[in-house]
């Protein structure tokens, strides 16, 4: 049984660990990602973080910046891919948002782009943060 709920403060470390693990496994084109746990803590300080749990096992997370209806992060443990965790997190964010949501996806993250396209999201903007970071903004 999958449960989606707001992260509790005592789950911050587990969420930062999942974030670090998934970022390192996903963004293989970045030469040195460095330590991601502190980045997660810093970036989510002003966001609502939701967790996907099976029992007490953390399977995924979504970080939502409410003022802009912006889905900042949606990460699913690789072992849980294909089991509806990402879809459940996305549906939850859309249910709690005040309107249509938007998000950025790394251009080279083709599996995430395919996932979002299947959900009906379209590219509405393209950009670059650095020489290594090209992205698309998607919205439905």
C-alpha positions as CSV (number, residue, x, y, z in Angstrom):
1,X,0.0,0.0,0.0
2,X,1.4,3.4,-1.0
3,X,0.8,6.4,1.2
4,X,1.6,10.0,0.2
5,X,1.8,12.6,2.9
6,X,3.8,15.7,4.0
7,X,7.3,15.0,5.2
8,X,7.8,15.0,9.0
9,X,10.9,16.9,10.3
10,X,12.4,13.6,11.6
11,X,12.4,12.3,7.9
12,X,14.5,15.1,6.5
13,X,17.7,13.1,6.7
14,X,16.1,10.1,4.9
15,X,14.8,12.4,2.2
16,X,18.2,14.0,1.8
17,X,19.7,10.6,1.4
18,X,17.2,9.5,-1.2
19,X,17.7,12.7,-3.1
20,X,21.5,12.3,-3.1
21,X,21.2,8.7,-4.2
22,X,18.8,9.3,-7.1
23,X,20.6,12.5,-8.3
24,X,23.9,10.6,-8.5
25,X,22.3,7.7,-10.3
26,X,20.3,9.9,-12.7
27,X,22.5,12.8,-13.7
28,X,25.5,10.8,-14.9
29,X,26.5,13.5,-17.5
30,X,27.6,15.9,-14.7
31,X,31.3,15.3,-14.0
32,X,31.2,16.1,-10.3
33,X,27.9,16.5,-8.5
34,X,29.4,16.8,-5.1
35,X,27.5,16.2,-1.9
36,X,23.8,16.6,-2.6
37,X,22.3,16.2,0.9
38,X,23.1,19.8,2.0
39,X,21.8,21.1,-1.3
40,X,18.5,19.3,-0.7
41,X,18.1,20.7,2.8
42,X,18.9,24.2,1.6
43,X,16.7,24.1,-1.5
44,X,13.6,22.7,0.3
45,X,13.7,25.0,3.3
46,X,10.9,27.1,1.8
47,X,9.1,24.2,0.1
48,X,6.5,21.6,1.0
49,X,8.1,18.2,0.8
50,X,5.8,15.2,0.3
51,X,6.9,11.6,0.7
52,X,5.7,8.3,-0.8
53,X,5.9,5.5,1.6
54,X,5.2,1.8,1.5
55,X,4.9,0.9,5.2
56,X,7.9,2.7,6.7
57,X,10.0,2.5,3.5
58,X,10.6,5.8,1.7
59,X,10.1,5.2,-2.0
60,X,10.0,8.8,-3.3
61,X,9.6,12.5,-2.6
62,X,8.3,15.6,-4.2
63,X,9.3,19.2,-3.3
64,X,6.7,21.8,-4.1
65,X,7.1,25.6,-4.1
66,X,3.6,26.8,-3.5
67,X,3.9,30.5,-4.4
68,X,4.7,29.7,-8.0
69,X,3.0,26.3,-8.2
70,X,6.4,24.9,-9.1
71,X,7.3,21.3,-8.7
72,X,11.0,21.7,-7.8
73,X,11.8,18.0,-7.3
74,X,10.2,14.7,-7.9
75,X,12.6,11.8,-7.2
76,X,11.8,8.1,-6.9
77,X,14.1,5.4,-5.7
78,X,15.3,3.5,-8.7
79,X,14.2,0.2,-7.2
80,X,10.6,1.6,-7.1
81,X,10.5,2.7,-10.7
82,X,7.6,1.4,-12.7
83,X,5.4,0.9,-9.6
84,X,3.3,4.1,-9.8
85,X,5.2,6.0,-7.2
86,X,6.0,9.0,-9.5
87,X,2.5,9.1,-10.8
88,X,1.1,9.1,-7.2
89,X,3.4,11.9,-6.1
90,X,2.5,13.9,-9.2
91,X,-1.2,13.4,-8.7
92,X,-0.9,14.5,-5.0
93,X,1.0,17.7,-6.0
94,X,-1.6,18.5,-8.6
95,X,-4.4,18.0,-6.0
96,X,-2.8,20.3,-3.4
97,X,-1.7,23.0,-5.9
98,X,-3.6,26.2,-6.3
99,X,-3.6,25.9,-10.1
100,X,-1.6,24.3,-12.9
101,X,1.9,23.3,-11.9
102,X,5.1,23.8,-13.9
103,X,8.6,22.3,-13.5
104,X,12.0,22.1,-15.1
105,X,13.6,18.9,-16.4
106,X,17.2,18.4,-17.5
107,X,17.1,18.1,-21.3
108,X,19.2,15.0,-21.1
109,X,16.9,13.3,-18.6
110,X,15.0,11.5,-21.3
111,X,13.2,9.0,-19.0
112,X,11.8,11.8,-16.9
113,X,10.7,13.8,-20.0
114,X,9.0,10.7,-21.4
115,X,7.2,10.2,-18.0
116,X,5.9,13.7,-18.0
117,X,4.9,13.6,-21.6
118,X,2.8,10.5,-20.9
119,X,1.1,12.6,-18.2
120,X,0.2,15.2,-20.8
121,X,2.9,17.8,-20.0
122,X,4.4,19.8,-22.9
123,X,7.6,21.8,-23.2
124,X,6.8,25.5,-22.9
125,X,10.3,26.9,-22.5
126,X,13.9,25.9,-23.0
127,X,16.9,27.3,-21.1
128,X,20.4,26.8,-19.8
129,X,21.8,27.4,-16.3
130,X,25.4,26.6,-17.2
131,X,27.4,24.9,-19.9
132,X,26.4,21.5,-18.4
133,X,22.8,22.3,-17.5
134,X,20.3,22.6,-20.3
135,X,16.6,22.3,-19.3
136,X,13.1,22.4,-20.5
137,X,10.1,23.9,-18.5
138,X,7.0,21.8,-18.8
139,X,3.4,22.5,-18.1
140,X,0.0,20.9,-18.9
